Amino acid sequence: MEVDYPDNPEDNSGSAPDSKSKGKRRLYVGSQALGFRRDLMEVLSPIKDGMVVDWDIVENIWDHAFRECLLIDPKEHPMLLAEPCSNTQQQREKAAEIMFEKYQVPALFLAKNAVLTSFASGRATSLVVDSGGGSTTVAPVHDGYVLQKAVATSPIGGEILTDCLIKSLEQKGITIKPRYSFKRKEIRPGEFQTVDLDFPDTTESYKLYCQRAIASDIKECVSRAPDTPYDDSSYSNIPTTSYELPDGQTIEVGADRFKIPDIIFNPSLVQTIPGMESFAETAASLRGLPQMVIESINKCDVDIRRELFSSILLAGGTASMQQLKERLEKDLLEESPQAARVKVLASGNATERRFSVWIGGSILASLGSFQQMWFSKSEYEEHGASYVQRKCP
């Protein structure tokens, strides 16, 4: 995550700068920097639909990672980068160029997210369902390679579910107050008084970022995938769950805790949430998760379909949702061919599920047989960035 803070008060558009305004933009990187509210500060993400759209920001994030977090000199370490399955040739070459030219790394390798998730669970062949913040990708991996023609993607991820929850709560008259907008004082032991603070120069994007952080926690704490497809009548008198917001008010979350997760299975539910109209049109044409899985497997060779059905791996933050694994398995059993043995696998540990790409990367990079596969600096100097296509298929 990346923050943009214009030095010039007039320049608070928050858009990526052109060369003229480059001097005006100061970048604050990392979640700690984001926690501190500054006037006219915009929150930007360099990634859209899993693809990098602003390389300038990405370089700043890498700087922050090497210098502040890992405390290493990149010149001394070969780099293994994880990339989305849909990464384009231009994007890969650009990443290689920055790594070799700017950071002077001795060697580089680009590995697909799905392959690394597969390795993390000790498999060379599996169907990886990776559902993160920005999107959901279903990718078949066979013998350590992604079958590109059968990859299915959907823009529905954790961020859209969080936005749906915010809008749904607003409709019920519950507004989430960002943490910077109030102060809590203890007047008597155990009794608090909330005082609202006013910061007129806070940007919309920063306010939304803070609201999303709270809504995301509500979503992770109370929601779970429903056992059967959601409909208003059967879930209208479901017991509610209470949640205490940072400003001290307690809210009751009822049917929403089942309705929001069910959007993954039935995207057209977005149309029933007021305020989500901009996304509702796209949602009508999107496929639910079980359909994406079956569609992806059907595009693969007949010989490996059975193996894919029996090793469907869940990865990513959104896939850690309670009951998601059971619901996906149930829906697939109903829709898959009779001969298929459907098995959805997910690490019991939610942290492992969330960081499965990282875990797979650490396994791959420590294999002795992997060492001859690096794309070295001398090869880069001899053949140029386009050689990454041959070295990292």
Secondary structure by P-SEA (a helix, b strand, c coil): cbbbbbccccccccccccccccccbbbbbcccccccccccbbbbbcccccccccaaaaaaaaaaaaccccccccccbbbbbbbcccccaaaaaaaaaaaaacccccbbbbbbaaaaaaaaacccccccccccccbbbbbbbcccccccccbbbbcccaaaaaaaaaaaaaaacbbbbcccccccccccccbbbbbbbbbccccaaaaaaaaaaaaaaaaaccbbbbccccccccccccbbbbbbccccbbbbbcaaaaaaaaccccccccccccccccaaaaaaacccaaaaaaaaaaaccccaaaaaaabbbbbcccccccaaaaaaaaaaaaccccccbbbbbbcccaaaaaaaaaaaaaaaaaccccccccccaaaaaaccccccccccc
